[in-house]
Structures are given as structure tokens and as C-alpha cells.
Amino acid sequence: MGQKALTPVGTATNVTERLTGVMVDVVQHPYTKQENPIQIEVTEFFKEQTVVLHLLRRFGCPLCRSAAADIEELRPILAKHNIRLVGVGLAYLDLDNFVEGKFWKEEDLFVDEKKILYKALGLGQGSLTMLLNKEVREANAEAKKRNVGGNLKGDGMQ
């Protein structure tokens, strides 16, 4: 089975419709799941400004960390154009280490444990064959070279 090709999610109106009612947890210290987490509807992110929404499968994943660090470097340029950078992970596991490693600004991190955002955007799970993909292997080599750390804890097929 090959990697599933991503399909465009549609127009801005279509995306807004898909994300209406989708709630994510607001990350707050301590960086663990709260008994009653504060939540925000995803559409609130882009009501006042344009947003780059970066989805992270696992906060401990070296590939996710490396990609987040690359995107985080764009924050000053995006800010000059009033574009907010928002990261959404799928679990609290290793969130504390991710924040402490400064891979992303804490106030722009959110968690979607139920994977509702992924489902609303039509994104699926990872696969073992995806990990064998040439681009993924190259990205993994780059992450190792950059020494971003990380681990394989949690659901690697999220």
C-alpha cells in the first residue's frame, strides 16, 4: 500500500465550514493534560488575521521537531505581514520537552487529542510505508544532523 496522496481541502469558505465547532485544548503550564482544559474553536485563530496552521503528529517526533523549528524561523517574517503561526499537536506526550526546547512559541500551541481537526481536514493516519518514503528518510537524516532530539514514544501512526 503506497502513501495516500493529499487532496486540497478546498476554498477558505469550505475550510471554515469544516472547522466550525472543532475545539482544541489551549496549552498551559504545567504542560500536561488538565482536568478541565481551556478550549478554543479553531475558527477563532483566523477570524482577525491570516494563520499558518501547522499540524504536529507527536511533540517528541524528531521529524516534527525539525519541521517545527524550520517553520518557527519564519515567525518574524510572517508577523511583519500580520500572519499568525499556530501549531496543533495530537497528544500531550513530550509537550513539556517540546516547549522547553523552544521549537515553538508556547502561546501558539494547542492540542487536539481526539484528532477532530485532522478528521475535519480529511487527513489520515501515518503508515510504515510512509516512513520508507525517500523524502521522509532525507528529513529524518536532516533532523539527526540538526540534533533536535526526540523519541519514538506514543502512537507513531497518528
C-alpha positions as CSV (number, residue, x, y, z in Angstrom):
1,M,0.0,0.0,0.0
2,G,1.5,3.4,-1.1
3,Q,1.3,6.7,0.7
4,K,-2.1,8.3,0.4
5,A,-1.9,11.4,-1.8
6,L,-3.1,14.6,0.0
7,T,-6.0,16.3,-1.7
8,P,-6.7,20.0,-1.4
9,V,-9.2,20.8,1.4
10,G,-11.0,23.4,-0.7
11,T,-11.7,27.1,-0.6
12,A,-11.3,29.3,2.5
13,T,-15.1,29.2,3.0
14,N,-15.1,25.4,2.7
15,V,-12.3,25.1,5.3
16,T,-14.1,27.4,7.7
17,E,-17.2,25.2,7.3
18,R,-15.2,22.1,8.0
19,L,-13.6,23.6,11.1
20,T,-16.7,25.2,12.7
21,G,-17.2,23.6,16.0
22,V,-13.8,21.9,16.1
23,M,-12.3,22.6,19.6
24,V,-8.7,22.2,20.7
25,D,-7.0,22.5,24.1
26,V,-5.1,25.6,24.9
27,V,-1.6,24.7,26.1
28,Q,-0.8,26.0,29.6
29,H,1.8,25.3,32.2
30,P,2.3,22.6,33.5
31,Y,2.5,21.1,30.1
32,T,0.3,18.1,30.9
33,K,-3.3,17.4,30.2
34,Q,-5.5,19.5,32.5
35,E,-8.6,18.0,34.2
36,N,-10.7,20.7,32.6
37,P,-8.6,22.2,29.8
38,I,-9.4,25.6,28.4
39,Q,-10.5,25.1,24.8
40,I,-10.8,27.3,21.7
41,E,-12.6,26.8,18.5
42,V,-10.1,26.5,15.6
43,T,-12.0,29.1,13.5
44,E,-11.1,31.7,16.2
45,F,-7.5,31.5,15.0
46,F,-8.3,33.2,11.7
47,K,-11.2,35.5,12.5
48,E,-8.9,38.5,12.9
49,Q,-5.9,37.6,10.8
50,T,-4.4,35.1,8.4
51,V,-3.0,32.0,10.0
52,V,-0.5,29.3,9.1
53,L,-1.8,26.2,10.8
54,H,1.0,23.6,11.4
55,L,-0.2,20.2,12.5
56,L,2.3,18.1,14.5
57,R,1.7,14.4,14.9
58,R,3.9,14.0,18.0
59,F,5.8,16.6,20.0
60,G,8.6,14.0,20.6
61,C,9.0,13.1,16.9
62,P,12.3,14.3,15.5
63,L,10.7,15.0,12.1
64,C,8.0,17.1,13.7
65,R,10.6,19.0,15.8
66,S,12.8,19.7,12.8
67,A,9.9,20.9,10.7
68,A,8.6,23.0,13.6
69,A,12.0,24.6,14.0
70,D,12.1,25.4,10.3
71,I,8.6,27.0,10.4
72,E,9.3,28.8,13.6
73,E,12.2,30.6,11.9
74,L,9.6,32.2,9.6
75,R,7.7,33.7,12.5
76,P,9.3,37.2,12.3
77,I,8.6,37.4,8.6
78,L,5.0,36.2,9.0
79,A,4.5,38.6,11.9
80,K,5.5,41.6,9.7
81,H,2.6,40.6,7.4
82,N,0.2,40.1,10.3
83,I,0.2,36.3,9.8
84,R,-0.1,34.2,13.0
85,L,1.7,30.9,13.3
86,V,-0.3,28.2,15.1
87,G,0.8,24.7,16.0
88,V,-1.6,21.9,16.9
89,G,-0.3,18.5,18.2
90,L,-2.2,15.3,18.7
91,A,-1.2,14.4,22.3
92,Y,0.3,15.9,25.4
93,L,3.2,13.4,25.5
94,D,6.6,15.3,25.3
95,L,4.9,18.7,25.1
96,D,6.9,19.9,28.0
97,N,10.2,19.0,26.3
98,F,9.0,20.5,23.1
99,V,8.2,23.8,24.7
100,E,11.5,23.8,26.8
101,G,13.4,23.1,23.5
102,K,11.9,26.2,22.1
103,F,10.7,24.5,18.9
104,W,7.5,26.7,19.0
105,K,6.2,29.7,21.0
106,E,4.1,28.3,23.9
107,E,1.2,30.7,23.4
108,D,0.6,29.5,19.9
109,L,0.5,25.8,20.7
110,F,-2.7,23.7,21.1
111,V,-3.6,20.0,21.5
112,D,-6.2,18.0,19.6
113,E,-6.2,14.6,21.4
114,K,-9.4,13.4,19.7
115,K,-7.9,14.2,16.3
116,I,-11.0,16.1,15.3
117,L,-9.1,18.7,13.4
118,Y,-7.2,16.0,11.4
119,K,-10.5,14.4,10.5
120,A,-12.2,17.7,9.6
121,L,-9.4,18.4,7.2
122,G,-9.6,14.8,5.7
123,L,-6.1,13.8,6.9
124,G,-5.4,10.2,7.7
125,Q,-3.0,8.2,9.8
126,G,0.6,7.6,9.0
127,S,1.9,4.3,7.9
128,L,5.0,2.2,7.9
129,T,5.4,2.6,4.1
130,M,5.3,6.4,4.6
131,L,8.4,6.1,6.8
132,L,10.2,4.4,4.0
133,N,9.5,7.3,1.6
134,K,12.7,9.0,0.3
135,E,11.6,12.5,1.4
136,V,10.9,11.2,4.9
137,R,14.2,9.4,5.1
138,E,16.0,12.6,4.0
139,A,14.1,14.7,6.5
140,N,15.0,12.2,9.3
141,A,18.7,12.4,8.3
142,E,18.4,16.2,8.5
143,A,16.7,16.1,11.9
144,K,19.6,13.8,13.2
145,K,22.2,16.2,11.8
146,R,20.5,19.1,13.5
147,N,20.4,17.2,16.7
148,V,16.8,18.1,17.6
149,G,16.4,15.2,19.9
150,G,13.2,13.4,20.3
151,N,11.9,9.9,20.6
152,L,9.5,7.3,19.3
153,K,7.1,7.3,22.3
154,G,3.4,7.3,21.7
155,D,1.4,6.5,18.6
156,G,3.8,6.7,15.7
157,M,1.0,6.1,13.2
158,Q,-1.1,9.1,14.2
